Amino acid sequence: MRIELVFLGKTKEKYLAAGIEDFVKRLSRYTRLEIKTIRDTRQHRKFSENQVKENEGRDLLAAVNSSFLVCLDRTGKQIDSDGLAGQIRQWEMQGRKSICFLIGGPLGFAPAVLQQADLVLSLSRLTFTHEMTRLLLLEQLYRAYTINAGEKYHK
C-alpha cells in the first residue's frame, strides 16, 4: 500500500524538516511514501479566510491521486496508536492500493474538503502548527507500521 501526504507550503522550520526527513526514511522500510507540497494560498492577503480555505481545498483535492482520503482536522475522530495500526491493517486487508492524508493550513479545511473525506482524524485535542502536524503524523505512521510488524519502538 502506498501512503500519500499532501502538504500546503514548504516546511520552513529546519528542525521539523529534519524530523520529517528522518521518518520518511524510516517509513521506507514498510511502505511506499509520496509527499506532495502545493503552494500555500495564505500569502495572497486580498482573499478572505473563506476564500483562502476554498482555494487551498481545491488545490489540495486536485493533488490527490488516491481513492481513499483521510483529512486531519481537530473535529475528527481520535484514535490511539494501536487504533491507527489496526486501521492500516484493515486498509491493507481490504486491498487498498493507496491512502492519502491531507493536512490543511492554519485556517483549517473548507467544508467541501471534509465532505469528500472518507475519514476525518484528529491527532489530539491539543492544537499544533500545521508544520508540526506533518512530523507528528509521520511519527504515528511509523509507530503504526512497527506495531504491525511486531517490532519494539519507544512505548
C-alpha positions as CSV (number, residue, x, y, z in Angstrom):
1,M,0.0,0.0,0.0
2,R,1.2,3.5,-0.8
3,I,0.8,6.4,1.6
4,E,0.4,9.8,0.0
5,L,0.8,13.0,2.0
6,V,-0.2,16.4,0.6
7,F,1.1,19.5,2.4
8,L,0.3,23.1,2.0
9,G,3.5,25.1,1.6
10,K,7.1,24.1,2.4
11,T,8.2,23.1,5.9
12,K,10.1,26.3,7.0
13,E,11.3,25.1,10.4
14,K,14.6,23.3,9.8
15,Y,14.2,21.1,12.9
16,L,10.8,19.9,11.7
17,A,12.1,19.4,8.2
18,A,14.9,17.2,9.6
19,G,12.5,15.2,11.6
20,I,10.2,14.7,8.6
21,E,13.1,13.5,6.5
22,D,14.1,11.1,9.3
23,F,10.7,9.5,9.5
24,V,10.3,9.4,5.7
25,K,13.5,7.4,5.6
26,R,12.3,5.1,8.4
27,L,8.9,4.5,6.8
28,S,10.5,3.5,3.5
29,R,11.2,0.1,5.1
30,Y,7.5,-0.6,5.4
31,T,5.6,1.3,2.7
32,R,5.9,3.5,-0.4
33,L,5.5,7.1,0.6
34,E,5.0,10.1,-1.5
35,I,4.9,13.7,-0.2
36,K,3.5,16.4,-2.4
37,T,3.8,20.1,-1.4
38,I,1.5,22.6,-3.0
39,R,1.5,26.3,-2.9
40,D,0.2,28.0,0.2
41,T,-2.6,30.4,-0.7
42,R,-2.3,32.4,2.6
43,Q,0.3,34.7,1.0
44,H,-2.5,36.3,-1.1
45,R,-3.8,38.8,1.5
46,K,-6.5,40.0,-0.8
47,F,-8.6,36.9,-0.1
48,S,-11.0,36.4,2.8
49,E,-10.4,33.5,5.2
50,N,-13.2,31.6,3.5
51,Q,-11.7,32.2,0.0
52,V,-8.3,31.1,1.2
53,K,-9.8,27.8,2.6
54,E,-11.8,27.2,-0.6
55,N,-8.7,27.9,-2.8
56,E,-6.5,25.7,-0.6
57,G,-9.2,23.0,-0.6
58,R,-9.5,23.0,-4.3
59,D,-5.7,22.8,-4.7
60,L,-5.4,20.0,-2.1
61,L,-8.1,17.9,-3.7
62,A,-6.5,18.4,-7.2
63,A,-3.2,17.0,-5.9
64,V,-4.8,13.8,-4.5
65,N,-4.1,10.6,-6.6
66,S,-5.6,8.2,-4.1
67,S,-9.1,6.8,-4.0
68,F,-9.2,6.9,-0.2
69,L,-8.9,10.3,1.5
70,V,-8.1,11.0,5.2
71,C,-8.2,14.5,6.4
72,L,-6.5,15.5,9.7
73,D,-8.8,18.0,11.4
74,R,-9.4,19.0,15.0
75,T,-13.0,17.9,14.6
76,G,-12.1,14.4,13.5
77,K,-12.2,11.0,15.2
78,Q,-9.5,10.4,17.8
79,I,-7.8,7.1,17.9
80,D,-4.7,5.8,19.7
81,S,-1.6,4.4,18.1
82,D,-2.8,0.8,18.3
83,G,-6.0,2.0,16.6
84,L,-4.1,3.6,13.8
85,A,-2.1,0.4,13.4
86,G,-5.3,-1.6,13.2
87,Q,-6.8,0.9,10.7
88,I,-3.7,0.4,8.5
89,R,-4.0,-3.4,8.7
90,Q,-7.7,-3.1,7.8
91,W,-6.9,-1.0,4.7
92,E,-4.2,-3.4,3.7
93,M,-6.6,-6.4,4.1
94,Q,-9.2,-4.5,2.0
95,G,-6.6,-4.3,-0.7
96,R,-6.4,-0.5,-0.8
97,K,-3.7,0.5,-3.1
98,S,-3.1,3.9,-1.7
99,I,-4.3,6.2,1.2
100,C,-3.9,10.0,1.0
101,F,-3.6,12.1,4.2
102,L,-4.3,15.8,3.9
103,I,-3.1,18.4,6.4
104,G,-4.8,21.7,5.9
105,G,-3.3,25.1,6.5
106,P,-3.6,27.3,9.7
107,L,-7.2,28.2,8.8
108,G,-8.3,24.5,8.5
109,F,-10.3,22.9,5.7
110,A,-13.1,24.2,3.7
111,P,-16.3,22.2,4.4
112,A,-16.2,20.8,0.9
113,V,-12.9,19.1,1.6
114,L,-14.1,17.5,4.8
115,Q,-17.3,16.3,3.0
116,Q,-15.1,14.5,0.4
117,A,-13.0,12.8,3.1
118,D,-13.5,9.0,3.6
119,L,-12.2,9.5,7.2
120,V,-11.6,12.6,9.3
121,L,-9.0,12.0,12.0
122,S,-7.7,14.2,14.9
123,L,-4.2,13.6,16.2
124,S,-5.1,15.3,19.5
125,R,-7.4,17.7,21.2
126,L,-4.4,19.9,21.6
127,T,-3.6,22.4,18.8
128,F,-0.4,22.0,16.8
129,T,1.0,24.1,14.0
130,H,0.3,22.5,10.6
131,E,4.1,22.1,10.1
132,M,4.4,20.2,13.4
133,T,1.4,18.1,12.5
134,R,3.4,16.8,9.5
135,L,6.1,15.4,11.8
136,L,3.5,14.0,14.3
137,L,1.6,12.2,11.5
138,L,4.8,10.7,10.1
139,E,5.9,9.5,13.5
140,Q,2.5,8.0,14.2
141,L,2.5,6.2,10.8
142,Y,6.0,4.8,11.6
143,R,4.8,3.7,15.0
144,A,1.7,2.0,13.4
145,Y,3.9,0.1,11.0
146,T,6.3,-1.0,13.7
147,I,3.3,-2.2,15.8
148,N,2.0,-4.2,12.9
149,A,5.5,-5.7,12.3
150,G,5.7,-6.7,16.0
151,E,8.8,-4.6,16.4
152,K,9.7,-2.7,19.6
153,Y,9.6,1.0,19.3
154,H,9.6,3.5,22.1
155,K,6.5,2.8,24.2
